[in-house]
Amino acid sequence: MGKKIACLITNMFEDSEYTDPAKSYKEAGHEVITIEKEKGKSVEGKQGNANVKIDKGIDEVSANDFDALFIPGGFSPDILRADDRFVQFTKEMMNAKKPVFAICHGPQLLITAKTLENRDATGYKSIQVDMEYAGAKVQDTEVVVCQNQLVTSRTPDDIPAFTKESLELLS
């Protein structure tokens, strides 16, 4: 049976880091629900290739409503982590031990949610030191799976490995 995946996303996300995994999740029978400050609006990728309609506002959702969390990279995670509601949602998903998929700058939300302590993870090169300060054991590899819950990757080049491991955790 398909799982409900929450996707925290706003303007300036890295286009392919949303579109490619989301397409694969949907093709595997899962539902991807995009969440931003307000539902119904559209957000645009930083490359200008992707436009995403927002399904739900953050105030309309609860971590209990979802089976997994997907955080694409780009500038989107840095913008979202300035809003405590997105940080709290991320923290609740991690604390509930639900699958969490974060690519590139996606782990910035995990840093702000203080949920990387003693976790094996990776992220975009420029945030790896921030992840270490947050207590993560950073590995510079295309995909890191930690405790059968957290899947992290570094760049768009890592999307195939990231998507494969995410789908395994969902099955």
Secondary structure, DSSP 4 states (H G I P E B T S, - for coil): -PPEEEEE--TTB-HHHHHHHHHHHHHTT-EEEEEESSTT-EEEBTTSS-EEE--EEGGG--GGG-SEEEE--BSHHHHHTTSHHHHHHHHHHHHTT--EEEETTTHHHHHHTT--TT-EE---GGGHHHHHHTT-EE--SSEEEETTTEEEE-SGGGHHHHHHHHHHHH-
